[in-house]
Amino acid sequence: MTPLTSTPQHQLRDLLTDVNVLEQHGSADVLVANLTLDSRQAAAGTAFFALRGVQADGHQFIGKAVDLGAGVVVCEELPAELSEQVTYVRVADSAEAMGHMAAAFYGHPSKQLKLVGVTGTNGKTTVATLMHKLFTARGYKAGMLSTVQNQIGEEVIPATHTTPDAIRLNELLARMVAARCTHAFMEVSSHSVVQHRVTGLHFAGGIFTNLTHDHLDYHGTFDNYIKAKKGFFDMLPASAFALTNADDKRGMVMLQNTRASKATYSMRSLATVRGRLIENSVEGLQLEVDGHEVQFRLIGVFNAYNLLAVYGAATLLGEEPEEVLTVLSGLTSAPGRFEPIVSPRKRVVGIVDYAHTPDALENVLTTIAEIRRPDQQVITVVGCGGNRDAAKRPVMAELACRLSDRAVLTSDNPRFEDPNEILKQMQAGVRPTDAGKYLTVPDRREAIKTACAIARPNDIVLVAGKGHEIYQEIQGQRTAFDDREVLREAYELLSL
């Protein structure tokens, strides 16, 4: 990985500049050489942040961090016993304080980049990836933080979260600055806004793609989910741009309180960036964008919106419209996003897609319906993850059965739930008229093989839900599993 030019060290006083300190015990003139939210990583010179998480409360580990040598503790509640060798900083929200302190610790790297955040239920990864590919092709050195992977120029760094924690995030941005990147493009999840992972960052722009039913297991209500997404735009500075999808019914809500310059993109109405669909086929999209007719390699109306978002953001960053469209016309999408995998003998057209929400699945199946030939069957393999929003399970199954000729209901990442129970909840949503259109195959590998086995020549097999993921999560264990590789295995086994 691109190294930092030096290991940062700061006086605690300098890191607290943007933090609202409620109470302090000990000196602010102590040296901080490391930040952590994991007590096991504490050592001399460490500032430990006690965060209240979903599964654990960091306040329970303050003693362990101090025992390992932590010189600073940032917390919302002071421990009963205070060490004279430690400076305790009490704040209203430890995660918020960590965001500001991490940004200061790494020298506010986001201010030295043109950082653009992408938020929304669907399309974040595709838009961030296309932005990175576009600016790289245009000769810039750019960074990317996405669900699929992080990148510093051409260097690829595995991603573990859609948005890393504030410490890791600022470290990655600082490495981008050290590598002489000028731009960075990142997905901004709803979790990251609520958990203050992006607090303290300076954005040059924000993009909103769309908003649909997702993550209600975390946010509780759809209204909270909307507020989380909107919170990102509320934090943008006046120097930034805020670009929203005017065709999404909540698109304009995102702009209500933002200080940023407002811009819109649309396929249906007047907007800052206007697109019109000319043709949508298996060969790609033909669009009219701001008066220019362009052929793109991406497929589907949902990708038309992604392309408009990328084009709009690039021009707002100062790029020439015609040059942007020329480069965009030759780009492909992110891995596992409507990724075609045709069998060697071309008897099956496989498509692997990350669609794991009802809206995303409907978009993909609608796109396939638009480009399929009359003689092609659509067979959909789909599952639902365990320990997540259960309300979407019957909806996903209903969509798969209604919009496909055949469906194979299976597992996704069951986590700690019984896959058969998840399948029962999915089946409850299937309409009586579609009862004969589906099979249940709990084992995902067997489900993909089954879909290929029942496919006729030239049929389309959609494998939805996991996309780029290369694992299955079962009972706390991650085992290797890649839908794309399993699809290829099925082709070989069945001589397709």
C-alpha positions as CSV (number, residue, x, y, z in Angstrom):
1,M,0.0,0.0,0.0
2,T,1.2,3.5,-0.7
3,P,2.9,4.6,2.5
4,L,2.4,7.8,4.4
5,T,5.4,10.1,4.2
6,S,5.6,9.9,8.0
7,T,3.7,8.6,11.0
8,P,1.5,11.4,12.3
9,Q,2.0,12.6,15.8
10,H,0.0,15.4,17.4
11,Q,-0.6,17.2,20.6
12,L,-4.1,16.2,21.9
13,R,-4.9,19.9,22.1
14,D,-4.6,20.2,18.4
15,L,-6.9,17.3,17.7
16,L,-9.7,18.7,19.8
17,T,-10.1,22.0,17.8
18,D,-13.4,20.9,16.3
19,V,-14.6,18.8,19.2
20,N,-17.2,19.9,21.7
21,V,-15.6,18.8,25.0
22,L,-18.0,18.5,27.8
23,E,-15.5,17.5,30.5
24,Q,-11.7,16.9,30.6
25,H,-9.5,15.2,33.2
26,G,-5.8,15.4,32.6
27,S,-3.6,17.4,30.3
28,A,-4.3,18.3,26.7
29,D,-0.6,18.7,26.1
30,V,0.1,14.9,25.6
31,L,1.4,13.4,22.4
32,V,-1.0,11.2,20.4
33,A,0.7,8.8,17.9
34,N,-2.2,6.4,17.2
35,L,-6.0,6.4,17.2
36,T,-8.1,3.3,17.7
37,L,-11.7,2.2,18.6
38,D,-10.4,-1.4,19.3
39,S,-9.1,-1.6,22.9
40,R,-6.9,-4.6,21.8
41,Q,-4.8,-2.2,19.6
42,A,-4.1,0.3,22.4
43,A,-0.5,1.0,23.3
44,A,1.6,3.9,24.6
45,G,0.6,7.1,22.8
46,T,-2.8,5.8,21.8
47,A,-6.1,7.7,21.9
48,F,-8.9,5.1,22.5
49,F,-12.5,6.0,21.5
50,A,-15.2,4.3,23.5
51,L,-18.0,3.9,20.9
52,R,-21.5,2.6,21.7
53,G,-22.0,0.0,18.9
54,V,-25.0,-2.2,17.9
55,Q,-23.4,-5.3,19.4
56,A,-21.0,-3.9,22.0
57,D,-20.3,-0.8,24.1
58,G,-16.7,0.4,23.9
59,H,-17.1,1.9,27.4
60,Q,-16.8,-1.6,28.7
61,F,-13.2,-1.8,27.3
62,I,-11.8,1.4,28.6
63,G,-10.0,-0.4,31.4
64,K,-8.4,-2.8,29.0
65,A,-7.2,0.1,26.7
66,V,-5.7,1.8,29.7
67,D,-4.0,-1.3,30.9
68,L,-2.4,-1.7,27.4
69,G,-1.0,1.9,27.7
70,A,-3.6,4.2,26.1
71,G,-2.8,7.8,27.2
72,V,-6.1,9.3,26.0
73,V,-9.6,8.1,26.4
74,V,-12.5,9.7,24.5
75,C,-15.9,8.7,25.9
76,E,-19.5,9.7,26.6
77,E,-19.4,8.4,30.2
78,L,-16.4,8.6,32.5
79,P,-15.3,5.4,34.2
80,A,-15.7,5.1,38.0
81,E,-11.9,5.1,38.5
82,L,-9.7,7.5,36.7
83,S,-6.0,6.9,36.1
84,E,-3.6,9.8,36.7
85,Q,-1.5,8.8,33.7
86,V,-4.5,9.1,31.3
87,T,-6.3,12.1,29.9
88,Y,-10.1,11.5,29.8
89,V,-12.2,13.6,27.3
90,R,-16.0,13.4,27.8
91,V,-18.1,14.2,24.8
92,A,-21.7,13.9,23.8
93,D,-21.0,11.5,20.9
94,S,-17.7,9.6,20.8
95,A,-18.2,8.7,17.1
96,E,-18.6,12.3,16.1
97,A,-15.5,13.3,18.1
98,M,-13.6,10.5,16.4
99,G,-14.5,11.8,13.0
100,H,-13.2,15.3,13.8
101,M,-10.1,14.0,15.5
102,A,-9.2,11.5,12.8
103,A,-9.5,14.2,10.1
104,A,-7.2,16.5,12.2
105,F,-4.8,13.6,13.0
106,Y,-4.2,12.8,9.3
107,G,-4.0,16.5,8.3
108,H,-7.5,16.9,6.9
109,P,-6.7,14.9,3.7
110,S,-10.2,15.4,2.2
111,K,-9.4,19.2,1.9
112,Q,-6.5,18.3,-0.3
113,L,-8.6,16.2,-2.7
114,K,-11.7,16.8,-4.8
115,L,-13.8,14.3,-2.8
116,V,-17.2,13.3,-4.2
117,G,-19.6,11.2,-2.2
118,V,-22.3,9.0,-3.7
119,T,-25.4,8.0,-1.7
120,G,-28.7,6.2,-2.4
121,T,-30.1,2.7,-2.2
122,N,-28.9,1.5,-5.6
123,G,-26.2,2.6,-8.0
124,K,-23.6,3.8,-5.5
125,T,-21.0,1.3,-6.5
126,T,-21.6,1.7,-10.3
127,V,-21.4,5.6,-10.1
128,A,-18.3,5.6,-7.9
129,T,-16.6,3.1,-10.1
130,L,-17.5,4.9,-13.3
131,M,-16.3,8.2,-11.8
132,H,-12.9,6.6,-10.9
133,K,-12.6,5.0,-14.4
134,L,-13.5,8.2,-16.1
135,F,-11.1,10.5,-14.3
136,T,-8.3,7.9,-14.6
137,A,-8.9,7.7,-18.3
138,R,-8.9,11.5,-18.4
139,G,-5.3,11.5,-17.0
140,Y,-5.9,12.2,-13.4
141,K,-4.7,10.1,-10.5
142,A,-7.8,9.2,-8.5
143,G,-8.8,7.3,-5.4
144,M,-12.0,5.2,-4.8
145,L,-13.7,3.9,-1.7
146,S,-16.5,1.4,-2.7
147,T,-18.3,-1.7,-1.6
148,V,-16.3,-3.8,-4.1
149,Q,-12.9,-2.4,-3.4
150,N,-10.8,0.6,-2.5
151,Q,-8.3,2.0,-4.9
152,I,-5.4,4.5,-4.8
153,G,-4.6,5.1,-8.4
154,E,-4.2,1.6,-9.8
155,E,-3.5,0.0,-6.4
156,V,-6.4,-2.2,-5.2
157,I,-7.1,-2.5,-1.5
158,P,-9.8,-5.0,-0.4
159,A,-13.0,-3.4,1.1
160,T,-14.6,-4.6,4.3
161,H,-17.4,-2.0,4.6
162,T,-19.3,0.3,2.2
163,T,-17.8,3.1,4.2
164,P,-14.8,2.4,6.5
165,D,-14.7,3.8,10.1
166,A,-13.5,7.4,10.4
167,I,-9.9,6.5,11.3
168,R,-9.4,4.0,8.5
169,L,-11.2,6.4,6.1
170,N,-8.9,9.3,6.8
171,E,-5.9,7.1,6.7
172,L,-6.9,5.9,3.2
173,L,-7.5,9.5,2.1
174,A,-4.1,10.5,3.5
175,R,-2.5,7.7,1.5
176,M,-4.3,9.1,-1.6
177,V,-2.8,12.5,-0.9
178,A,0.7,11.0,-0.4
179,A,0.3,9.1,-3.7
180,R,-0.5,12.5,-5.4
181,C,-4.2,11.7,-6.2
182,T,-6.2,14.8,-7.1
183,H,-9.7,13.3,-6.9
184,A,-11.4,10.7,-4.8
185,F,-14.9,9.1,-5.2
186,M,-16.6,7.2,-2.4
187,E,-19.8,5.5,-1.6
188,V,-21.6,7.1,1.4
189,S,-23.9,4.6,3.1
190,S,-26.8,5.6,5.4
191,H,-25.0,3.8,8.2
192,S,-21.9,5.9,7.8
193,V,-23.9,9.2,8.1
194,V,-25.7,8.1,11.3
195,Q,-22.5,6.6,12.7
196,H,-20.4,9.8,11.9
197,R,-17.9,7.9,9.8
198,V,-17.9,10.8,7.3
199,T,-18.0,13.5,10.0
200,G,-15.0,15.9,9.6
201,L,-14.6,15.2,5.9
202,H,-14.7,18.1,3.3
203,F,-16.6,17.1,0.2
204,A,-16.4,18.8,-3.2
205,G,-19.7,17.3,-4.2
206,G,-22.5,14.8,-3.4
207,I,-24.6,12.6,-5.7
208,F,-28.0,11.1,-4.9
209,T,-29.1,8.1,-7.0
210,N,-32.4,6.9,-5.6
211,L,-34.1,5.7,-2.4
212,T,-36.0,2.5,-1.9
213,H,-36.8,0.0,0.9
214,D,-33.5,-1.1,2.5
215,H,-31.7,-1.3,5.8
216,L,-34.8,-0.9,7.9
217,D,-33.3,-3.5,10.3
218,Y,-30.9,-0.8,11.3
219,H,-32.8,2.5,10.8
220,G,-36.1,1.2,12.2
221,T,-38.4,3.3,9.9
222,F,-38.3,4.4,6.3
223,D,-38.4,8.0,7.6
224,N,-35.2,7.5,9.6
225,Y,-33.6,6.0,6.5
226,I,-34.6,9.1,4.4
227,K,-33.2,11.4,7.2
228,A,-29.9,9.5,7.2
229,K,-29.4,9.9,3.4
230,K,-30.5,13.6,3.6
231,G,-28.0,14.1,6.5
232,F,-25.2,13.7,4.0
233,F,-26.4,16.6,1.9
234,D,-27.1,18.7,4.9
235,M,-23.4,18.5,5.8
236,L,-22.1,19.6,2.4
237,P,-20.3,23.0,2.4
238,A,-21.4,26.0,0.3
239,S,-18.4,25.3,-2.0
240,A,-19.7,21.9,-3.0
241,F,-22.3,20.7,-5.5
242,A,-25.3,18.6,-4.6
243,L,-26.5,16.6,-7.6
244,T,-29.8,14.7,-7.3
245,N,-32.0,12.4,-9.4
246,A,-35.1,14.6,-10.1
247,D,-37.1,11.5,-11.2
248,D,-36.9,9.9,-7.8
249,K,-39.8,11.0,-5.7
250,R,-37.4,11.8,-2.8
251,G,-34.7,13.3,-5.0
252,M,-35.6,16.9,-4.3
253,V,-36.0,16.3,-0.6
254,M,-32.2,15.8,-0.4
255,L,-31.6,19.4,-1.5
256,Q,-34.0,21.1,0.9
257,N,-31.5,22.2,3.5
258,T,-28.2,21.9,1.7
259,R,-25.8,24.8,1.5
260,A,-24.2,23.3,-1.6
261,S,-25.0,24.4,-5.2
262,K,-28.0,22.5,-6.4
263,A,-28.1,20.5,-9.6
264,T,-30.4,17.8,-11.0
265,Y,-30.5,15.0,-13.6
266,S,-33.6,13.6,-15.3
267,M,-34.9,11.3,-18.0
268,R,-38.5,12.7,-17.7
269,S,-38.4,16.4,-17.0
270,L,-36.4,19.6,-17.3
271,A,-33.2,19.3,-15.3
272,T,-29.6,20.6,-15.2
273,V,-28.6,17.4,-17.0
274,R,-31.3,16.0,-19.4
275,G,-31.2,12.5,-20.8
276,R,-33.5,10.7,-23.4
277,L,-33.5,7.0,-24.1
278,I,-33.2,6.2,-27.8
279,E,-32.4,2.5,-27.6
280,N,-31.9,-0.2,-24.9
281,S,-30.6,-3.5,-26.1
282,V,-28.2,-6.3,-25.2
283,E,-25.5,-4.4,-27.1
284,G,-25.9,-1.4,-24.8
285,L,-27.7,2.0,-24.4
286,Q,-28.1,4.7,-26.9
287,L,-28.9,8.0,-25.2
288,E,-29.3,11.6,-26.0
289,V,-27.4,13.5,-23.2
290,D,-27.8,17.3,-23.3
291,G,-28.3,17.2,-27.1
292,H,-25.5,14.7,-27.8
293,E,-26.4,11.2,-29.1
294,V,-24.1,8.6,-27.6
295,Q,-23.8,4.8,-27.6
296,F,-22.8,3.3,-24.3
297,R,-21.7,-0.2,-23.4
298,L,-23.9,-0.4,-20.2
299,I,-27.3,-1.9,-20.4
300,G,-30.6,-0.9,-18.8
301,V,-32.6,2.2,-17.9
302,F,-31.2,2.1,-14.4
303,N,-27.7,2.5,-15.9
304,A,-28.9,5.4,-18.0
305,Y,-29.5,7.2,-14.7
306,N,-26.1,6.1,-13.4
307,L,-24.5,7.5,-16.6
308,L,-26.3,10.8,-16.2
309,A,-25.2,11.1,-12.6
310,V,-21.5,10.5,-13.6
311,Y,-21.7,12.9,-16.6
312,G,-23.4,15.6,-14.4
313,A,-20.8,15.3,-11.6
314,A,-17.9,15.3,-14.0
315,T,-19.0,18.5,-15.7
316,L,-19.7,20.1,-12.3
317,L,-16.1,19.3,-11.5
318,G,-15.0,21.3,-14.5
319,E,-14.6,18.6,-17.2
320,E,-15.6,19.3,-20.8
321,P,-19.0,17.7,-21.6
322,E,-18.0,16.2,-25.0
323,E,-14.8,14.7,-23.7
324,V,-16.6,13.2,-20.7
325,L,-19.2,11.5,-23.0
326,T,-16.5,10.2,-25.3
327,V,-14.7,8.4,-22.4
328,L,-18.0,7.3,-20.8
329,S,-19.1,5.6,-24.0
330,G,-16.3,3.0,-23.8
331,L,-16.6,2.2,-20.0
332,T,-18.0,-1.0,-18.4
333,S,-19.7,-1.2,-15.1
334,A,-18.5,-2.4,-11.7
335,P,-18.0,-6.1,-11.1
336,G,-21.2,-8.0,-10.2
337,R,-23.4,-5.2,-11.5
338,F,-25.4,-6.6,-14.4
339,E,-22.3,-8.6,-15.4
340,P,-22.9,-10.9,-18.4
341,I,-21.4,-14.4,-18.2
342,V,-22.3,-16.3,-21.4
343,S,-21.7,-20.1,-21.4
344,P,-18.9,-21.2,-23.7
345,R,-21.2,-22.8,-26.2
346,K,-23.5,-19.7,-25.9
347,R,-26.5,-21.9,-24.9
348,V,-27.1,-19.8,-21.7
349,V,-26.9,-16.1,-21.2
350,G,-25.9,-15.7,-17.5
351,I,-26.2,-12.4,-15.7
352,V,-24.8,-11.8,-12.2
353,D,-26.1,-8.9,-10.3
354,Y,-25.9,-7.5,-6.7
355,A,-29.7,-6.8,-6.6
356,H,-30.6,-7.6,-3.0
357,T,-33.5,-5.1,-2.6
358,P,-37.0,-5.3,-4.1
359,D,-36.4,-2.2,-6.2
360,A,-33.0,-3.4,-7.5
361,L,-34.4,-6.8,-8.4
362,E,-37.3,-5.2,-10.2
363,N,-35.0,-2.9,-12.1
364,V,-32.8,-5.8,-13.2
365,L,-35.7,-8.0,-14.3
366,T,-37.4,-5.1,-16.0
367,T,-34.2,-4.4,-17.9
368,I,-34.0,-8.0,-19.0
369,A,-37.6,-7.9,-20.1
370,E,-36.7,-4.9,-22.3
371,I,-33.8,-6.6,-24.1
372,R,-34.9,-10.3,-24.2
373,R,-36.0,-11.9,-27.4
374,P,-39.5,-13.5,-27.5
375,D,-38.1,-17.0,-27.5
376,Q,-35.9,-16.5,-24.4
377,Q,-37.0,-17.7,-21.0
378,V,-35.9,-15.8,-17.9
379,I,-34.9,-18.0,-15.0
380,T,-34.1,-16.1,-11.8
381,V,-32.0,-17.4,-8.8
382,V,-32.6,-15.3,-5.7
383,G,-32.3,-15.5,-2.0
384,C,-32.5,-13.2,1.0
385,G,-29.9,-12.6,3.7
386,G,-30.3,-13.7,7.3
387,N,-30.4,-11.3,10.3
388,R,-31.5,-8.5,8.0
389,D,-34.7,-6.7,7.0
390,A,-37.2,-9.6,6.9
391,A,-40.0,-7.5,5.4
392,K,-38.5,-7.6,1.9
393,R,-38.3,-11.4,1.8
394,P,-41.9,-12.1,0.5
395,V,-41.6,-9.1,-1.8
396,M,-38.4,-10.4,-3.4
397,A,-39.9,-13.8,-4.1
398,E,-43.1,-12.3,-5.5
399,L,-41.1,-10.1,-7.9
400,A,-38.9,-13.0,-9.0
401,C,-41.8,-15.3,-9.7
402,R,-44.0,-12.6,-11.4
403,L,-41.3,-11.1,-13.6
404,S,-39.5,-14.4,-14.6
405,D,-40.7,-17.5,-16.4
406,R,-39.1,-19.7,-13.7
407,A,-37.6,-18.9,-10.3
408,V,-35.3,-20.8,-8.0
409,L,-35.5,-19.6,-4.5
410,T,-32.4,-20.2,-2.4
411,S,-30.2,-18.9,0.3
412,D,-28.0,-15.7,0.2
413,N,-26.0,-15.1,3.4
414,P,-28.1,-16.9,6.0
415,R,-25.8,-15.7,8.8
416,F,-27.3,-17.1,12.0
417,E,-30.8,-17.8,10.6
418,D,-32.2,-21.1,9.3
419,P,-32.2,-20.9,5.5
420,N,-35.4,-23.0,5.4
421,E,-37.2,-20.4,7.6
422,I,-36.0,-17.6,5.3
423,L,-37.4,-19.6,2.3
424,K,-40.7,-20.1,4.0
425,Q,-41.0,-16.3,4.5
426,M,-40.1,-15.7,0.9
427,Q,-42.7,-18.2,-0.4
428,A,-45.4,-16.5,1.6
429,G,-45.2,-13.6,-0.9
430,V,-45.7,-15.7,-4.1
431,R,-49.1,-15.2,-5.7
432,P,-51.3,-18.3,-6.1
433,T,-51.1,-17.9,-9.9
434,D,-47.3,-18.1,-9.8
435,A,-47.2,-21.1,-7.4
436,G,-46.1,-23.5,-10.2
437,K,-43.3,-21.2,-11.4
438,Y,-40.7,-21.7,-8.7
439,L,-38.5,-24.3,-7.0
440,T,-36.9,-24.1,-3.6
441,V,-33.2,-25.2,-3.4
442,P,-31.7,-24.1,-0.1
443,D,-28.1,-24.8,-1.2
444,R,-27.1,-21.8,-3.4
445,R,-24.5,-23.8,-5.5
446,E,-27.2,-26.4,-6.3
447,A,-29.7,-23.7,-7.0
448,I,-27.5,-22.1,-9.7
449,K,-26.8,-25.5,-11.2
450,T,-30.6,-26.3,-11.2
451,A,-31.4,-23.0,-13.0
452,C,-28.8,-23.8,-15.7
453,A,-30.1,-27.4,-16.0
454,I,-33.6,-26.3,-16.7
455,A,-32.6,-23.6,-19.1
456,R,-33.3,-24.1,-22.8
457,P,-30.8,-22.9,-25.5
458,N,-30.3,-19.1,-25.3
459,D,-32.3,-18.7,-22.1
460,I,-31.3,-16.0,-19.6
461,V,-30.3,-17.1,-16.1
462,L,-30.2,-14.2,-13.6
463,V,-28.3,-14.9,-10.4
464,A,-29.2,-12.1,-8.1
465,G,-28.2,-10.9,-4.6
466,K,-24.5,-11.3,-4.2
467,G,-22.8,-9.8,-7.2
468,H,-19.2,-9.1,-6.5
469,E,-19.2,-11.0,-3.1
470,I,-16.8,-13.9,-2.9
471,Y,-18.1,-15.6,0.2
472,Q,-21.1,-17.1,1.9
473,E,-21.7,-16.2,5.5
474,I,-23.2,-19.1,7.5
475,Q,-23.3,-19.3,11.4
476,G,-20.5,-16.7,11.8
477,Q,-18.2,-18.4,9.2
478,R,-17.3,-17.0,5.8
479,T,-16.6,-19.6,3.2
480,A,-15.4,-19.0,-0.4
481,F,-18.4,-18.5,-2.8
482,D,-18.5,-16.5,-6.0
483,D,-21.7,-16.6,-8.0
484,R,-19.7,-15.9,-11.2
485,E,-17.4,-18.9,-10.7
486,V,-20.3,-21.2,-9.7
487,L,-22.1,-20.2,-12.8
488,R,-19.0,-21.1,-14.9
489,E,-18.7,-24.4,-13.0
490,A,-22.4,-25.2,-13.9
491,Y,-21.7,-24.4,-17.6
492,E,-18.8,-26.9,-17.6
493,L,-20.6,-29.6,-15.7
494,L,-23.7,-29.4,-17.9
495,S,-21.6,-28.8,-21.1
496,L,-23.6,-25.7,-21.9
